[in-house]
């Protein structure tokens, strides 16, 4: 980790927090990721080597604690009290981004959207034994179908059919999937406008419409944004 060689607390804090990928690691840990693989899944594009380096650095600074598993090999990762306080910094940064920044096409990968839905979903509302939602992304040629598998004690995104009956099927584009998740359009409004098609029992469609929305879905956007929307 590099240093600004300044005593200023902003400079000192930025030496840790402002390194690329570090805010996402903290975000993922705050969302319940505990294993190396779980943290990496929520940071597509990050190499295993770099994640190892970042985690070790965060351990040295007392932000992350590595705990050996009581049974079996491997370890789990947890935020320390200092790391937990950095979640507030992540949230403040997210509020600013939601208010001032628009997304471009390269930001609209459906996997991370659905990963976020799975992490943020209130699983106590999921019907037993599970809820399986298929997503068809009409703007993609490759990997244009995903499954969201939600169970009372587990949530995951599947790239292959998980082998259970599909309860709900959603057909939309990557853009409008992200727009719905970010709260820029409600599911009923998107359906009325023909932007999202949903088939399934009415009670499950209603459940899906608010399931796992972004934690920034209610942030009011500024009238003038830093990045122009690509249409």
Secondary structure as UniProt FT lines:
FT   HELIX           9..17
FT   TURN            20..21
FT   HELIX           22..30
FT   TURN            31..32
FT   HELIX           36..41
FT   TURN            44..45
FT   HELIX           48..60
FT   TURN            61..62
FT   STRAND          64..68
FT   STRAND          75..79
FT   HELIX           81..100
FT   HELIX           105..107
FT   HELIX           110..120
FT   HELIX           123..125
FT   STRAND          131..137
FT   TURN            138..139
FT   STRAND          145..151
FT   TURN            152..153
FT   STRAND          154..158
FT   STRAND          168..172
FT   HELIX           174..181
FT   TURN            182..183
FT   HELIX           187..192
FT   TURN            193..194
FT   STRAND          197..200
FT   HELIX           202..209
FT   TURN            210..212
FT   TURN            215..218
//
